[in-house]
Amino acid sequence: MSQKTGRHVAIIGAGAVGVISAIEALRDGHRVTLIDPGEPGGTQAASYGNAGWLSSHSVIPPAEPGTWKKVPGYLMDPMGPLAIRWSYLPKALPWLIKYLLSSWTEAQVEKTARALRDLLKDAPLLHKRLAEEAGVPELIERRGVMHVFPSRAPFDGDLGWRIRKRVGIEWLELTEDEMRQREPDLHPRYKFGVVVEEAGHCRDPGSYVAALGAHAIALGAKSVAAKATGLKLDGNKLIAVITESGEIPCDAAVVAAGAHSRRLTASIGDPLPLETERGYHVMIEHPESGPRSSMMASDAKMVVNWTDKGLRAAGTVEIAGLDAEPNWKRAEVLRDNLFSMFPKLPKNIPASRIKTWFGHRPSMPDGRPCIGYARATRDVVYAFGHGHIGLVGSARTGRLVAQLLSGKPPEIPLDPFAPSRFL
């Protein structure tokens, strides 16, 4: 049975998930207040700094069978694709154990892949429609993305690609000559490639999320610049969101505060294992060389994407919590990998044209976000923990949030994303 429409919904978090949830909730007839200390699409947000891929094929969780063997290396190499700071290890250990156990077998990885396929399928199309509604259709392009490899062997040996095939993802394989015709500036060490034609990319993630936020406001959402610190219940009814500036009365809430969501869920009895996978990017303004299409390099574990602001390289993971200072040498590694991939990039680019960024990906240990009701009340919906698929997954997540708020049947099965799986 559907809830009555016209509820006052407080959405905590104005990132990609939050602003799209606002748009979809308004479409369903709810009143919406967006609560965030920062502006939608601002530099403080994970939505701003992500790689910009709309990779509907990103269905493989970060951990795979045998990942446990690599943990000593993660601890020893602070510059590696996945690094764990020794000082944070005691705090991260419970999450890391869940992370390893959640993908211990191939069957577990495939289960997650099938769930994420439901969440991400058709995401580039959903984002294209949202961009058109928000008046920025040019920011979403659906021209496929490329993965490049030094040889065919690492592709053939990759469990992820075998599982992608089993869940219905298709791609075009490129020989060395075909890849060179498409990408003449790419280093000749890359000799095999695949193009996932269904995928897309965003030309400016920050501007896109800002435009969606403005669209939500134009549709009637109110915006409150405040930091939410908890949720206030009266029995099993939500009565307010608690912020550092006072209480905001409401009768429904969405927790979409990314890596900052854990304290909010704990305030109503749901201690969920959310961790931050700290990410970096480097961006070269007005580069003289680079790829013609968006691509990921298998050896560097990073995405290279043209944006309207420059050529962006993003990727890698650092486990060090919310409060540790950035390790900017990790951004320098991305920069060096970018120059290595594209040798025609001038080595004397002025430092003023090379921009770096650091932010927090909100990650659950099994690679699946939390999308569902709080245990204490169905007045509170959780929508966070998307890890590496926050931007691409935000379009359908926003639709699911509105369906949960209105008591409608969700358009995909939500059991794999139920917050209760950790409680």
C-alpha positions as CSV (number, residue, x, y, z in Angstrom):
1,M,0.0,0.0,0.0
2,S,1.4,3.4,-1.0
3,Q,2.2,6.0,1.6
4,K,0.3,9.3,1.2
5,T,2.1,11.7,-1.0
6,G,3.1,15.2,0.2
7,R,5.4,14.0,3.0
8,H,8.1,16.4,4.0
9,V,11.4,14.6,3.1
10,A,14.7,15.8,4.4
11,I,17.5,14.6,2.2
12,I,20.9,14.6,3.9
13,G,23.6,15.0,1.3
14,A,23.6,17.0,-1.9
15,G,25.9,14.8,-3.9
16,A,24.8,12.9,-7.0
17,V,22.6,10.4,-5.1
18,G,21.1,13.2,-2.9
19,V,20.1,15.6,-5.7
20,I,18.7,12.9,-7.9
21,S,16.7,11.5,-5.0
22,A,15.4,15.0,-4.5
23,I,14.3,15.3,-8.1
24,E,12.6,11.9,-8.1
25,A,10.9,12.5,-4.7
26,L,9.5,15.9,-6.0
27,R,8.2,14.1,-9.0
28,D,6.3,11.8,-6.7
29,G,4.6,14.7,-5.0
30,H,6.8,15.0,-1.8
31,R,8.1,18.3,-0.3
32,V,11.9,18.2,-0.1
33,T,14.6,19.9,1.9
34,L,18.2,19.3,0.9
35,I,20.6,19.4,3.8
36,D,24.4,19.8,3.2
37,P,27.1,22.1,4.5
38,G,28.5,22.4,0.9
39,E,27.1,23.3,-2.5
40,P,26.0,20.5,-4.9
41,G,28.9,19.6,-7.1
42,G,31.4,21.6,-5.0
43,T,35.0,20.5,-4.6
44,Q,34.3,19.0,-1.2
45,A,32.2,16.3,-2.7
46,A,33.1,12.9,-4.1
47,S,30.7,13.7,-6.9
48,Y,33.0,16.5,-8.0
49,G,36.2,14.6,-8.2
50,N,35.3,11.2,-9.6
51,A,36.6,9.9,-12.9
52,G,33.5,10.8,-14.8
53,W,32.8,7.3,-16.1
54,L,29.2,6.2,-16.6
55,S,30.4,2.6,-16.6
56,S,27.3,0.4,-16.5
57,H,29.6,-2.6,-16.7
58,S,31.3,-1.7,-13.3
59,V,29.7,-4.7,-11.6
60,I,32.7,-6.4,-10.1
61,P,33.4,-5.6,-6.3
62,P,36.8,-4.3,-5.4
63,A,37.9,-7.5,-3.7
64,E,38.1,-10.8,-5.5
65,P,39.1,-14.4,-4.4
66,G,42.7,-14.3,-3.3
67,T,42.8,-10.6,-2.5
68,W,43.9,-11.5,1.1
69,K,47.3,-12.6,-0.3
70,K,47.9,-9.0,-1.5
71,V,47.3,-7.3,1.9
72,P,50.9,-7.3,3.0
73,G,51.8,-5.5,-0.2
74,Y,49.1,-3.0,0.4
75,L,50.6,-2.2,3.8
76,M,54.2,-2.0,2.5
77,D,53.5,0.2,-0.6
78,P,52.0,3.6,0.2
79,M,52.0,4.5,-3.5
80,G,50.3,1.3,-4.8
81,P,46.9,1.1,-6.4
82,L,45.4,0.1,-3.0
83,A,47.3,1.3,0.0
84,I,46.5,0.9,3.7
85,R,48.1,3.2,6.2
86,W,49.6,1.3,9.1
87,S,48.4,3.9,11.7
88,Y,44.8,3.3,10.6
89,L,45.0,-0.5,10.3
90,P,43.5,-1.3,13.8
91,K,40.4,0.8,13.1
92,A,40.1,-0.5,9.5
93,L,40.6,-4.2,10.4
94,P,37.0,-5.2,11.0
95,W,36.0,-3.6,7.7
96,L,38.9,-5.2,5.9
97,I,38.0,-8.7,7.2
98,K,34.4,-8.2,5.9
99,Y,35.8,-6.9,2.6
100,L,37.9,-10.0,2.1
101,L,35.3,-12.5,3.2
102,S,32.5,-10.9,1.1
103,S,34.4,-11.9,-2.1
104,W,36.1,-15.1,-0.9
105,T,34.6,-17.2,-3.7
106,E,33.7,-16.7,-7.3
107,A,30.1,-17.4,-6.6
108,Q,30.0,-14.5,-4.1
109,V,31.6,-12.1,-6.7
110,E,29.0,-13.2,-9.3
111,K,26.1,-12.6,-6.9
112,T,27.3,-9.1,-6.4
113,A,27.8,-8.6,-10.1
114,R,24.2,-9.7,-10.9
115,A,22.9,-7.3,-8.2
116,L,25.0,-4.4,-9.5
117,R,24.0,-5.1,-13.1
118,D,20.4,-4.5,-12.1
119,L,21.4,-1.2,-10.5
120,L,23.6,0.1,-13.3
121,K,21.9,-1.2,-16.5
122,D,20.8,1.6,-18.7
123,A,22.5,4.2,-16.4
124,P,24.0,6.3,-19.3
125,L,20.5,6.6,-20.7
126,L,19.0,7.6,-17.4
127,H,21.7,10.2,-16.9
128,K,21.2,11.6,-20.4
129,R,17.5,12.1,-19.6
130,L,18.3,13.8,-16.3
131,A,20.9,16.1,-18.0
132,E,18.3,17.1,-20.6
133,E,15.8,17.9,-17.9
134,A,18.4,20.0,-16.1
135,G,19.3,21.9,-19.2
136,V,22.8,20.4,-19.6
137,P,22.5,17.6,-22.2
138,E,26.0,18.2,-23.5
139,L,27.5,17.0,-20.2
140,I,26.5,13.4,-20.8
141,E,28.0,11.4,-23.7
142,R,27.2,7.8,-24.6
143,R,30.1,6.9,-26.9
144,G,31.5,3.9,-25.0
145,V,34.6,3.5,-23.0
146,M,37.9,1.6,-23.6
147,H,40.0,-0.7,-21.5
148,V,43.6,-1.1,-22.6
149,F,46.1,-3.9,-21.7
150,P,49.8,-4.6,-22.4
151,S,48.7,-7.9,-23.9
152,R,45.7,-10.2,-24.2
153,A,46.9,-12.4,-21.3
154,P,45.8,-10.1,-18.4
155,F,42.4,-9.7,-20.0
156,D,41.9,-13.5,-20.5
157,G,43.1,-14.1,-16.9
158,D,40.8,-11.6,-15.3
159,L,37.9,-13.2,-13.4
160,G,36.0,-9.9,-13.7
161,W,35.6,-10.0,-17.4
162,R,34.5,-13.7,-17.3
163,I,31.8,-12.7,-14.9
164,R,30.8,-9.7,-16.9
165,K,30.1,-12.0,-19.8
166,R,28.0,-14.2,-17.7
167,V,25.8,-11.3,-16.5
168,G,25.1,-10.2,-20.1
169,I,27.7,-7.4,-20.7
170,E,29.0,-7.2,-24.2
171,W,32.1,-5.6,-25.7
172,L,34.1,-5.1,-28.8
173,E,37.7,-6.5,-28.8
174,L,40.5,-4.5,-30.5
175,T,43.7,-5.8,-32.0
176,E,46.9,-3.7,-31.6
177,D,46.4,-2.2,-35.0
178,E,42.7,-1.4,-34.4
179,M,43.6,0.2,-31.1
180,R,46.4,2.3,-32.6
181,Q,43.9,3.6,-35.3
182,R,41.5,4.7,-32.6
183,E,44.2,6.0,-30.2
184,P,47.3,7.1,-32.0
185,D,48.8,8.9,-29.0
186,L,48.6,5.9,-26.7
187,H,51.9,4.4,-25.7
188,P,52.8,1.4,-28.0
189,R,53.2,-0.9,-24.9
190,Y,49.4,-1.3,-25.0
191,K,48.6,-4.1,-27.5
192,F,45.0,-5.2,-26.7
193,G,41.8,-3.3,-25.9
194,V,38.1,-3.8,-25.4
195,V,35.4,-1.2,-25.9
196,V,32.2,-1.4,-23.9
197,E,29.9,0.5,-26.2
198,E,26.9,0.7,-23.8
199,A,28.9,2.9,-21.3
200,G,29.2,6.6,-21.3
201,H,30.9,9.5,-19.5
202,C,30.3,12.8,-18.0
203,R,32.2,15.8,-19.3
204,D,32.2,17.7,-16.0
205,P,30.8,15.8,-12.9
206,G,30.9,18.8,-10.7
207,S,28.9,21.0,-13.1
208,Y,26.5,18.1,-13.8
209,V,25.7,17.6,-10.1
210,A,25.4,21.4,-9.6
211,A,22.9,21.6,-12.5
212,L,20.9,18.7,-11.0
213,G,20.9,20.5,-7.6
214,A,19.7,23.7,-9.3
215,H,17.0,21.7,-11.1
216,A,15.8,20.3,-7.8
217,I,15.5,23.8,-6.4
218,A,13.7,24.9,-9.5
219,L,11.2,22.1,-9.0
220,G,10.5,23.3,-5.5
221,A,13.2,21.8,-3.2
222,K,14.5,23.9,-0.4
223,S,18.2,24.0,0.5
224,V,19.7,24.3,4.0
225,A,23.4,24.8,4.4
226,A,24.1,22.8,7.6
227,K,25.8,19.7,8.8
228,A,23.5,17.0,9.9
229,T,24.6,15.1,13.1
230,G,21.7,12.8,13.8
231,L,18.1,11.8,13.4
232,K,15.4,12.3,16.0
233,L,12.6,9.7,16.5
234,D,9.5,9.6,18.6
235,G,8.9,5.9,19.0
236,N,9.0,4.6,15.4
237,K,8.2,7.9,13.8
238,L,10.8,10.4,12.5
239,I,10.2,13.9,13.8
240,A,13.4,15.8,12.8
241,V,16.9,15.9,11.4
242,I,19.4,17.2,14.0
243,T,22.0,19.6,12.6
244,E,24.7,21.8,14.1
245,S,22.4,24.7,13.4
246,G,19.3,23.2,15.1
247,E,16.6,20.7,14.3
248,I,14.8,20.5,10.9
249,P,11.3,19.0,11.4
250,C,10.3,16.4,8.8
251,D,8.3,13.2,8.6
252,A,10.7,11.3,6.3
253,A,14.5,11.4,5.7
254,V,17.0,10.1,3.2
255,V,20.6,9.5,4.4
256,A,22.7,10.1,1.3
257,A,25.7,11.7,3.0
258,G,28.3,9.5,1.4
259,A,31.3,8.7,3.6
260,H,29.8,10.8,6.4
261,S,26.6,8.6,6.7
262,R,27.8,6.2,9.4
263,R,27.2,8.6,12.3
264,L,23.7,9.3,11.1
265,T,22.7,5.7,10.9
266,A,24.3,4.9,14.3
267,S,22.1,7.7,15.8
268,I,19.1,5.5,15.3
269,G,20.6,2.2,16.1
270,D,22.1,1.0,12.8
271,P,25.9,0.7,13.2
272,L,26.8,0.0,9.6
273,P,30.3,-0.9,8.4
274,L,30.9,2.1,6.1
275,E,34.5,3.1,5.3
276,T,36.1,5.7,3.1
277,E,38.1,4.6,0.1
278,R,40.1,7.8,-0.3
279,G,40.6,8.8,-3.9
280,Y,42.8,11.3,-5.8
281,H,42.7,12.8,-9.2
282,V,45.1,14.8,-11.3
283,M,43.9,17.0,-14.2
284,I,45.9,18.8,-16.9
285,E,44.4,21.9,-18.3
286,H,44.7,22.4,-22.1
287,P,46.8,19.3,-22.8
288,E,48.4,19.0,-26.2
289,S,47.9,15.2,-26.4
290,G,45.8,12.4,-24.9
291,P,43.1,9.8,-25.7
292,R,40.3,10.3,-28.1
293,S,37.9,8.3,-25.9
294,S,37.6,7.6,-22.2
295,M,39.8,4.7,-21.1
296,M,41.1,2.7,-18.3
297,A,44.7,1.3,-18.2
298,S,44.9,-2.2,-16.7
299,D,48.5,-1.7,-15.5
300,A,48.0,1.7,-13.9
301,K,44.5,0.9,-12.5
302,M,43.3,4.4,-13.4
303,V,40.7,6.0,-15.6
304,V,41.6,8.7,-18.1
305,N,38.8,10.9,-19.2
306,W,38.4,14.2,-21.1
307,T,36.4,16.8,-19.1
308,D,35.5,20.3,-20.0
309,K,38.1,21.5,-17.6
310,G,40.9,19.3,-18.8
311,L,42.3,15.7,-19.1
312,R,41.6,13.9,-15.8
313,A,43.2,10.8,-14.5
314,A,41.6,9.2,-11.4
315,G,41.7,6.0,-9.5
316,T,43.5,4.0,-6.9
317,V,42.4,3.5,-3.3
318,E,43.8,4.5,0.1
319,I,42.4,3.2,3.4
320,A,43.2,5.8,6.0
321,G,39.9,7.2,7.4
322,L,38.1,10.5,7.1
323,D,40.5,12.6,9.1
324,A,44.1,11.8,7.9
325,E,45.9,14.4,5.8
326,P,46.1,13.7,2.0
327,N,49.2,12.0,0.7
328,W,49.7,14.1,-2.4
329,K,52.4,11.8,-3.7
330,R,49.6,9.5,-4.7
331,A,48.3,12.3,-7.1
332,E,51.9,12.6,-8.4
333,V,51.8,8.8,-9.2
334,L,48.6,9.4,-11.3
335,R,50.3,12.3,-13.0
336,D,53.4,10.2,-13.9
337,N,51.2,7.3,-15.1
338,L,49.4,9.8,-17.3
339,F,52.6,11.0,-18.9
340,S,53.7,7.4,-19.3
341,M,50.5,6.4,-21.1
342,F,50.7,9.4,-23.5
343,P,54.3,10.1,-24.3
344,K,53.4,13.1,-26.6
345,L,52.3,15.1,-23.5
346,P,55.0,17.8,-23.0
347,K,57.1,17.2,-20.0
348,N,57.4,20.9,-19.3
349,I,53.7,21.7,-18.7
350,P,53.6,24.5,-16.1
351,A,52.5,23.4,-12.6
352,S,49.7,26.0,-12.8
353,R,48.0,23.8,-15.4
354,I,48.2,20.6,-13.4
355,K,45.4,20.4,-10.8
356,T,45.1,17.8,-8.1
357,W,42.1,16.7,-5.9
358,F,41.4,14.4,-3.0
359,G,38.1,13.1,-1.6
360,H,36.2,10.3,0.0
361,R,34.4,7.4,-1.7
362,P,31.8,5.9,0.6
363,S,32.3,2.1,0.5
364,M,30.6,-0.9,2.0
365,P,32.8,-4.0,2.4
366,D,30.9,-6.2,-0.1
367,G,31.0,-3.5,-2.9
368,R,27.2,-3.0,-2.8
369,P,25.6,0.2,-1.6
370,C,23.0,0.3,1.2
371,I,19.6,1.1,-0.3
372,G,16.6,0.5,2.0
373,Y,14.8,1.3,5.2
374,A,16.3,1.9,8.6
375,R,15.5,-0.9,11.1
376,A,13.8,1.5,13.6
377,T,11.4,3.2,11.1
378,R,10.4,3.1,7.5
379,D,10.4,6.9,7.6
380,V,14.2,6.8,7.0
381,V,15.7,5.5,3.8
382,Y,19.4,4.8,3.4
383,A,21.1,5.5,0.1
384,F,24.9,5.5,0.4
385,G,28.0,3.3,0.2
386,H,28.3,3.2,-3.6
387,G,32.1,3.1,-3.6
388,H,33.4,3.4,-7.1
389,I,30.0,3.5,-8.8
390,G,28.5,6.6,-7.1
391,L,28.0,8.7,-10.2
392,V,26.9,5.9,-12.5
393,G,24.7,4.3,-9.8
394,S,23.0,7.6,-8.7
395,A,20.4,7.7,-11.4
396,R,18.6,4.5,-10.6
397,T,19.3,4.9,-6.8
398,G,17.4,8.2,-6.9
399,R,14.4,6.4,-8.5
400,L,14.5,3.6,-5.9
401,V,14.7,6.2,-3.0
402,A,11.5,7.8,-4.3
403,Q,9.8,4.4,-4.7
404,L,10.7,3.6,-1.1
405,L,9.5,6.9,0.2
406,S,6.2,6.5,-1.5
407,G,5.7,2.8,-0.5
408,K,5.8,1.7,-4.2
409,P,7.4,-1.6,-5.3
410,P,11.0,-1.0,-6.2
411,E,11.9,-1.4,-9.9
412,I,14.7,-3.8,-9.1
413,P,15.1,-6.4,-6.3
414,L,16.6,-4.6,-3.2
415,D,17.5,-7.6,-1.1
416,P,21.1,-7.5,-2.2
417,F,21.3,-3.9,-1.0
418,A,19.4,-4.2,2.2
419,P,21.2,-2.4,5.1
420,S,20.0,-5.3,7.3
421,R,22.6,-7.6,5.7
422,F,25.2,-6.1,8.1
423,L,22.9,-5.9,11.2
